[in-house]
Amino acid sequence: MGLSLHISIVPLIMMVVSLQVISLPLGCLEEERAALLNLKDSLNYPNGTSLPSWRKGDARCCDWERITCNSSTGRVTVLNLVVVRNGELGDWYLNASLFLPFQELVDLFLWGNQIAGWVENKGVSQPFKMSKLEHLDLGYNRLDNSILSYMDGLSSLKLLYVNHNRLEGLIDLKGPTTLSTLILSNITAYGSSFQTLLQSLGAFPNLTSLVLDNNDLRGRILGDDLRNLSSLEELDLGGCSLDENSLQSLGALSSLKSLYLRALSGAVPFHGFLNLKNLELLDLSSNTLNSRNIFQTIGKMTSLKTLMLRDCSLNGQLPTSQDFLNLKNLELLDMSSSTLNSSNIFQTIGTMTSLKTLWLPSCSLNGQIPIGLCDLNHLQELYIDDNDLSGFLPPCLANLTSLQQLDLSSNHLKIPLSLSPLYNLSKLESFDGRDNEIYAEEDDHNLSPKFQLEFLSLSGHGQGARAFPKFLYHQFNLQILDLTNIHIKGEFPSWLMENNTYLEGLYLENCSLSGPFLLPRSSHVNLLDLSISMNNFQGQIPAEIGAYLPGLQFLLMSDNGFDGSIPSSLGSMSSLQLLDLSNNNLTGRMFSNNSLQGHILGWIGNMSSLEFLDLSGNNLSGPIAPRIGASSELRYLYLSRNKLYWIDRDESGLAEKVILAVPEK
């Protein structure tokens, strides 16, 4: 009997233990909850009000703002206290003992809290003694260099941010050998000495990423200072002041793969990186590159895969085909917003046959799209938007069979509405051709394109077409379709929604469409935006629109010929934020003393997310009752040019909401 009783009790004990484990994340450990409340008091000293959800009577601290807990143990793993302390409270001195209870804390963000130092308590010598902490952000505070000598208490630390602090004088940086990323941005502004700092970095043999941006490094030879960082792969010197010797010997860092030199203060000391044979990424964006020698030096970096030359002042100096002839491994070239003026740059780019991504927007390119571009048969992304390119699309674009993203927007190109030059691009997912000249071909053939687009925009201006292009009938993956201002004529294409169940945005504004507005045959739950304003639609808005398009956030149907009453099913659209039904022939009363059913006020009050409502320019009639302001999110309400009048506007709850030209009665 004793044995059977023992056996029967075991499941009960296991169940109790299981329930205890399951209940942990619903609350939190009492010692951590108490530490959080003490931390809140310290952070708000003497009279701050931050972190109002951290309440003494609430045991569920894992639900408090800025806290993440382990779902199994209930222990705090993330503390996100970025910019929490009120700046008017002055400097904040942290009590180190407050962090001792957080044994499983992995991420601690204390950025921007005016921390000026640490208060040691009961003999605790390390401000941080958390064995599992991996990410510590102390940036944008008022700490001096003494904080850096205590990092060795964090045995698992991998990322350390101490940028924008008052690290004055000599710096002796000590810490865990696990450290892989160190951020030391903008610290020389306070007179700190990089001599001891850079030399002390050798204590971190696993350091792979070092960010020194926006510092004054003149007089330092970084290759010598960092020579012991044998694992360093990424070095960020963006915005630094360098001299001609700063980058000398940098080639000795054999593991260096990424070098960021954007927006340097002064000339680019390009002679210093002559020997960076293993470099894979070079960022020289936002610099003045007025010497051919720079491009010749870059051309010798045969391992380069990514070259960033965004927003550079070239002063007419362009890389030649010979300069970049040996960049056989280059996969990404970004020259966005750099004035190139001439399409001759494509002769150089045409030699980079390994390119996968090419960014040339806003480069003042002119002329036609050169045929040489069609030789880049590995190209996956091509962006040449916002230029002055003109002419027809070259047929050889069909050779770019790896292309997935193509942006030709904001040029002067002639693009057929049928997209026939692109039919061979089987991997094409996105095409942006807006703000060009879109024309309709005389013979819109029945050929099926090889592509299945997810994004298509041809908005802008274009010739009248007899119907929607036939290739659209073969598209089933569309998420965004924008044909605004393309005069297509015909009826509303409900088949587009039926064929493309993932469609999120459909923009057919000012397309000369007519007839009734047609709903899809079944509910389309993914559609978020629908714009059919400025067409010639007639008849009533379908009564079931709320049930068939339940997820809409933006619905624009203005400037049409819709008549009849506004469907009450709109009130079921809980996500609708903007509704524009202005300038139609809609009728109905805003309010009835007998019932709200069937009247506009009834469904407005149900729309919990509605912020913008425009019913102006219709035939709505009757009084506007105080309850018109029932929707708590409603910010803009336009009712002008109807037959409406106020009963008592002062009681409407619309003091901050915009009401135009509605008389008082």
NORJOVEN-V174433 format. One record per residue. N is the residue number from 1. RES is the residue in one small letter. PSI is psi in degrees with one decimal (999 if undefined). Layout:
# NORJOVEN-V174433
N/RES/PSI  N/RES/PSI
This chain:
# NORJOVEN-V174433
1/m/-41.2  2/g/-39.4  3/l/-44.0  4/s/-37.8  5/l/-41.3  6/h/-44.0  7/i/-37.8  8/s/-27.8  9/i/-29.3  10/v/-50.0  11/p/-36.0  12/l/-44.2  13/i/-43.0  14/m/-38.2  15/m/-42.7  16/v/-45.8  17/v/-42.8  18/s/-43.1  19/l/-36.6  20/q/-42.4  21/v/-42.7  22/i/-33.1  23/s/-15.8  24/l/-53.9  25/p/-13.4  26/l/-32.5  27/g/-130.3  28/c/170.8  29/l/136.5  30/e/-39.2  31/e/-34.4  32/e/-37.8  33/r/-44.5  34/a/-39.5  35/a/-37.6  36/l/-42.2  37/l/-38.3  38/n/-37.3  39/l/-40.4  40/k/-45.5  41/d/-40.7  42/s/-43.2  43/l/-32.8  44/n/-0.2  45/y/132.9  46/p/-22.7  47/n/36.1  48/g/168.1  49/t/19.0  50/s/159.6  51/l/56.3  52/p/-21.3  53/s/-10.3  54/w/93.1  55/r/141.6  56/k/-33.9  57/g/2.2  58/d/117.1  59/a/-9.0  60/r/65.2  61/c/-17.7  62/c/-14.8  63/d/-4.1  64/w/154.9  65/e/145.6  66/r/20.0  67/i/137.6  68/t/135.7  69/c/156.8  70/n/127.1  71/s/-17.6  72/s/-44.6  73/t/-19.2  74/g/3.2  75/r/149.9  76/v/128.3  77/t/-24.5  78/v/129.4  79/l/110.7  80/n/92.1  81/l/40.2  82/v/125.7  83/v/55.4  84/v/-39.7  85/r/133.9  86/n/124.3  87/g/-24.6  88/e/-11.2  89/l/-9.2  90/g/-165.1  91/d/151.8  92/w/125.5  93/y/115.3  94/l/139.4  95/n/116.2  96/a/-32.4  97/s/-17.9  98/l/-24.3  99/f/-7.5  100/l/-35.9  101/p/-17.4  102/f/79.0  103/q/-19.4  104/e/16.3  105/l/126.2  106/v/-39.6  107/d/126.4  108/l/116.3  109/f/113.3  110/l/26.3  111/w/132.2  112/g/45.3  113/n/14.8  114/q/36.2  115/i/123.1  116/a/-9.1  117/g/-172.7  118/w/141.6  119/v/111.0  120/e/146.9  121/n/130.5  122/k/41.7  123/g/6.5  124/v/123.5  125/s/-16.8  126/q/121.7  127/p/-31.9  128/f/121.7  129/k/71.9  130/m/109.7  131/s/-18.5  132/k/1.0  133/l/126.4  134/e/-26.7  135/h/117.8  136/l/119.6  137/d/108.6  138/l/17.9  139/g/155.6  140/y/50.0  141/n/-160.9  142/r/33.0  143/l/146.3  144/d/-177.4  145/n/-11.4  146/s/-26.6  147/i/-30.8  148/l/-19.3  149/s/-2.6  150/y/2.8  151/m/-16.2  152/d/-6.2  153/g/-6.1  154/l/89.0  155/s/-14.8  156/s/5.0  157/l/131.0  158/k/-37.4  159/l/127.5  160/l/123.0  161/y/115.5  162/v/25.9  163/n/153.1  164/h/52.9  165/n/176.4  166/r/66.2  167/l/87.8  168/e/149.5  169/g/-152.6  170/l/143.6  171/i/125.5  172/d/96.8  173/l/120.9  174/k/157.0  175/g/-175.2  176/p/144.5  177/t/-7.3  178/t/-12.4  179/l/126.5  180/s/-24.8  181/t/128.4  182/l/124.6  183/i/115.3  184/l/44.2  185/s/139.9  186/n/56.4  187/i/-15.4  188/t/-10.5  189/a/-20.3  190/y/15.6  191/g/18.8  192/s/151.9  193/s/118.8  194/f/-12.3  195/q/-54.0  196/t/-32.0  197/l/-52.0  198/l/-36.1  199/q/-32.8  200/s/-13.0  201/l/-17.7  202/g/-12.1  203/a/-5.3  204/f/81.3  205/p/-18.2  206/n/9.9  207/l/119.9  208/t/-22.1  209/s/125.3  210/l/121.3  211/v/113.6  212/l/24.2  213/d/153.1  214/n/44.5  215/n/161.0  216/d/106.4  217/l/14.8  218/r/137.7  219/g/-6.9  220/r/140.5  221/i/98.3  222/l/-32.6  223/g/-36.1  224/d/-42.0  225/d/-33.1  226/l/13.0  227/r/-22.6  228/n/-4.4  229/l/75.8  230/s/-15.5  231/s/1.3  232/l/124.5  233/e/-25.1  234/e/127.0  235/l/121.1  236/d/114.0  237/l/21.5  238/g/137.5  239/g/8.9  240/c/158.1  241/s/117.8  242/l/159.2  243/d/-177.9  244/e/-17.3  245/n/-5.2  246/s/-38.1  247/l/6.2  248/q/146.5  249/s/7.2  250/l/-23.9  251/g/-15.1  252/a/-16.2  253/l/85.6  254/s/-20.3  255/s/-7.2  256/l/123.9  257/k/-27.1  258/s/128.3  259/l/120.5  260/y/117.9  261/l/33.4  262/r/146.8  263/a/49.0  264/l/149.5  265/s/96.7  266/g/-169.7  267/a/156.2  268/v/117.2  269/p/70.2  270/f/-20.6  271/h/-23.7  272/g/-21.4  273/f/33.8  274/l/-33.4  275/n/19.7  276/l/71.0  277/k/-25.9  278/n/2.9  279/l/133.2  280/e/-23.4  281/l/129.8  282/l/123.5  283/d/109.6  284/l/24.2  285/s/151.8  286/s/41.8  287/n/167.8  288/t/114.2  289/l/83.6  290/n/23.9  291/s/131.5  292/r/-27.2  293/n/-29.6  294/i/-46.7  295/f/-34.6  296/q/-37.7  297/t/-44.0  298/i/-37.8  299/g/-16.8  300/k/-5.4  301/m/77.8  302/t/-11.4  303/s/-2.9  304/l/131.6  305/k/-27.0  306/t/127.2  307/l/117.0  308/m/116.5  309/l/43.2  310/r/140.6  311/d/44.6  312/c/145.6  313/s/110.5  314/l/-15.7  315/n/42.5  316/g/-6.6  317/q/115.9  318/l/144.8  319/p/139.3  320/t/169.5  321/s/-36.2  322/q/-35.7  323/d/-44.5  324/f/16.7  325/l/-31.6  326/n/4.8  327/l/65.2  328/k/-15.9  329/n/1.1  330/l/125.6  331/e/-25.3  332/l/126.6  333/l/121.2  334/d/110.2  335/m/29.8  336/s/137.4  337/s/17.7  338/s/129.3  339/t/109.0  340/l/-24.2  341/n/-50.3  342/s/145.3  343/s/1.1  344/n/-19.7  345/i/-26.4  346/f/-23.7  347/q/-38.5  348/t/-45.5  349/i/-32.0  350/g/-18.7  351/t/-11.8  352/m/72.2  353/t/-10.3  354/s/-1.2  355/l/134.4  356/k/-27.8  357/t/129.4  358/l/118.6  359/w/116.8  360/l/37.6  361/p/150.4  362/s/45.4  363/c/10.5  364/s/30.9  365/l/143.3  366/n/176.8  367/g/-165.1  368/q/161.3  369/i/118.6  370/p/146.8  371/i/-30.2  372/g/-25.9  373/l/-26.8  374/c/-6.5  375/d/-8.9  376/l/73.1  377/n/-0.6  378/h/-1.0  379/l/129.4  380/q/-30.1  381/e/128.3  382/l/118.9  383/y/108.4  384/i/38.7  385/d/163.3  386/d/51.9  387/n/-164.1  388/d/32.6  389/l/147.1  390/s/177.4  391/g/-176.0  392/f/160.2  393/l/128.9  394/p/137.7  395/p/-25.6  396/c/-7.9  397/l/-20.7  398/a/-15.9  399/n/-16.7  400/l/65.7  401/t/-8.3  402/s/-4.1  403/l/131.4  404/q/-36.6  405/q/127.6  406/l/119.3  407/d/110.2  408/l/15.7  409/s/157.5  410/s/52.0  411/n/-157.8  412/h/37.0  413/l/154.7  414/k/111.4  415/i/122.4  416/p/139.0  417/l/-25.9  418/s/-17.4  419/l/28.1  420/s/-33.6  421/p/-12.2  422/l/3.4  423/y/-26.3  424/n/-6.3  425/l/87.1  426/s/-20.5  427/k/0.1  428/l/126.4  429/e/-26.3  430/s/129.1  431/f/123.5  432/d/108.0  433/g/15.8  434/r/159.8  435/d/44.2  436/n/-174.3  437/e/106.8  438/i/124.8  439/y/153.8  440/a/127.0  441/e/149.1  442/e/-37.0  443/d/97.7  444/d/91.3  445/h/167.9  446/n/11.2  447/l/140.4  448/s/128.0  449/p/156.8  450/k/-16.4  451/f/157.1  452/q/103.5  453/l/147.5  454/e/-29.9  455/f/131.7  456/l/122.5  457/s/122.1  458/l/22.2  459/s/155.7  460/g/-108.2  461/h/142.5  462/g/165.2  463/q/160.3  464/g/139.8  465/a/154.7  466/r/-25.2  467/a/174.7  468/f/143.0  469/p/140.6  470/k/-25.5  471/f/-24.5  472/l/-25.6  473/y/-13.6  474/h/11.0  475/q/132.3  476/f/2.0  477/n/8.5  478/l/134.2  479/q/-34.4  480/i/128.8  481/l/120.7  482/d/110.8  483/l/27.5  484/t/133.8  485/n/10.0  486/i/114.8  487/h/92.1  488/i/-35.4  489/k/176.8  490/g/-175.2  491/e/172.3  492/f/130.8  493/p/73.0  494/s/-23.4  495/w/-25.8  496/l/-40.8  497/m/-35.9  498/e/-39.0  499/n/-26.3  500/n/86.7  501/t/-14.3  502/y/8.2  503/l/125.7  504/e/-31.0  505/g/126.2  506/l/115.7  507/y/105.3  508/l/40.2  509/e/135.2  510/n/52.8  511/c/10.4  512/s/28.6  513/l/154.4  514/s/-179.8  515/g/-167.3  516/p/158.2  517/f/121.9  518/l/130.6  519/l/155.3  520/p/164.0  521/r/-20.2  522/s/165.8  523/s/135.9  524/h/99.0  525/v/-15.8  526/n/-13.5  527/l/123.4  528/l/-39.4  529/d/131.3  530/l/119.0  531/s/113.6  532/i/26.8  533/s/160.0  534/m/49.4  535/n/-162.8  536/n/34.6  537/f/144.5  538/q/169.7  539/g/-169.7  540/q/150.3  541/i/127.1  542/p/134.5  543/a/-27.3  544/e/13.0  545/i/-36.4  546/g/-33.0  547/a/-32.9  548/y/-22.9  549/l/63.4  550/p/-20.3  551/g/5.5  552/l/137.8  553/q/-31.4  554/f/124.4  555/l/114.1  556/l/114.7  557/m/24.7  558/s/164.3  559/d/51.9  560/n/-161.2  561/g/29.4  562/f/139.6  563/d/-174.3  564/g/-169.1  565/s/160.1  566/i/126.3  567/p/132.3  568/s/-17.4  569/s/-14.6  570/l/-28.9  571/g/-16.1  572/s/-4.1  573/m/86.3  574/s/-17.7  575/s/-5.2  576/l/123.8  577/q/-32.1  578/l/128.1  579/l/118.4  580/d/107.2  581/l/21.6  582/s/157.3  583/n/52.7  584/n/-160.8  585/n/36.0  586/l/145.2  587/t/169.2  588/g/167.0  589/r/144.7  590/m/-28.5  591/f/144.1  592/s/138.1  593/n/-21.6  594/n/-39.4  595/s/149.5  596/l/-13.8  597/q/131.3  598/g/-1.3  599/h/156.5  600/i/-38.4  601/l/-34.4  602/g/-47.9  603/w/-24.3  604/i/-41.5  605/g/-19.7  606/n/-11.0  607/m/90.1  608/s/-19.8  609/s/-4.2  610/l/125.1  611/e/-30.2  612/f/124.8  613/l/121.4  614/d/110.2  615/l/14.9  616/s/156.3  617/g/38.9  618/n/-161.4  619/n/37.2  620/l/147.4  621/s/167.9  622/g/-178.1  623/p/154.5  624/i/116.4  625/a/162.5  626/p/-31.2  627/r/2.3  628/i/-23.2  629/g/21.0  630/a/-29.3  631/s/116.0  632/s/-26.0  633/e/-10.7  634/l/122.4  635/r/-29.7  636/y/121.7  637/l/121.1  638/y/120.0  639/l/11.5  640/s/163.0  641/r/45.4  642/n/-171.1  643/k/57.9  644/l/156.0  645/y/156.7  646/w/144.3  647/i/-55.2  648/d/91.5  649/r/-31.8  650/d/-23.1  651/e/10.4  652/s/-16.2  653/g/20.1  654/l/28.8  655/a/-34.2  656/e/5.7  657/k/150.2  658/v/119.3  659/i/127.5  660/l/127.6  661/a/50.7  662/v/118.2  663/p/154.9  664/e/142.7  665/k/999
